[in-house]
């Protein structure tokens, strides 16, 4: 794969991950509604805490895909900073699938939050 193709794949994944911001806005609105209506506040708060973690990860991944094409150096840096204990060699497609799986997990939890609001 050429550098230009790798850049295109990375930027496409990054642009897809940007859409998670719309889910985050919906999550905030649904949490606010649950506090106003006192509707499943505890469960909604737990869902929102999990979603907050996912949105932070998605934002991080989006920025990585937007600005990094050399993932070998990135993995080495994570290892040197102590953010990972070991590095596993993964290509851009495996990384993209993992990030997209996080996006679908956030979507699923958002739908669960929406169902709680509709009950």
URUR-V524069 format. One record per run of one state. SS is the DSSP state (h for helix, s for strand, l for the rest). FROM is the first residue (numbers start at 0). LEN is the number of residues. If there is no record, write none. Layout:
# URUR-V524069
SS/FROM/LEN, SS/FROM/LEN
This chain:
# URUR-V524069
l/0/2, h/2/16, l/18/1, h/19/18, l/37/3, h/40/27, l/67/3, h/70/10, l/80/11, h/91/27, l/118/1
